[in-house]
Amino acid sequence: MLDTLTKAVFVVSVLVAIVCMQSLWRGRYHTSKKIFWTLFLFVPVMGPILYAGLFEPPPVKPKNEQPEFDPASRRWK
C-alpha cells in the first residue's frame, strides 16, 4: 500500500512541477533564475512546495493596463 501511495505522491509532484515550470519559463525572469527554479522544482514533493512558498510571481497589472479581449476576432487587443 505504501509503495502505491509513494508512487502517486511522486507522480502528482512531477505534474505540479511541470505546471509551475511552464509559468516560470513564460515569465520575464533572468535565465539563471529560471534554470535554478527548474532544477529545484524536480526535487520530489519539496520542490513544488518551496517554489509555491518562496517564488515571487509577477504583480497583477492594473485594470486599465490589461489588454481587452475581442470576442468577435477571438484575440486580445
C-alpha positions, 0 to 999 in steps of 0.5 A: 500500500505504501509503495502505491501511495509513494508512487502517486505522491511522486507522480502528482509532484512531477505534474505540479512541477511541470505546471509551475515550470511552464509559468516560470519559463513564460515569465520575464525572469533572468535565465539563471533564475529560471534554470535554478527554479527548474532544477529545484522544482524536480526535487520530489514533493519539496520542490513544488512546495518551496517554489509555491512558498518562496517564488515571487510571481509577477504583480497583477497589472492594473485594470486599465493596463490589461489588454481587452479581449475581442470576442468577435476576432477571438484575440486580445487587443 
